[in-house]
């Protein structure tokens, strides 16, 4: 097995794990990340701001078009 084929095999192994995590985030978001909507405060807003920035950083790694 060449280095390139080993890298590709590892890539294919990791991709479903990432997709599972994306789906878990989607499910958490659908449930307001476990927060009671009537009890949302600025700390929660700050947490979402950090998540938003982290997602932009991840997108920039792959497509360079993140804001």
Secondary structure, 3 states (H helix, E strand, C coil): CCHHHHHHHHHHHHHHHHHHHHHHHHHHHHCHHHCCHHHCCHHHHHHHHHHHHHHHHHHHHHCCCCC
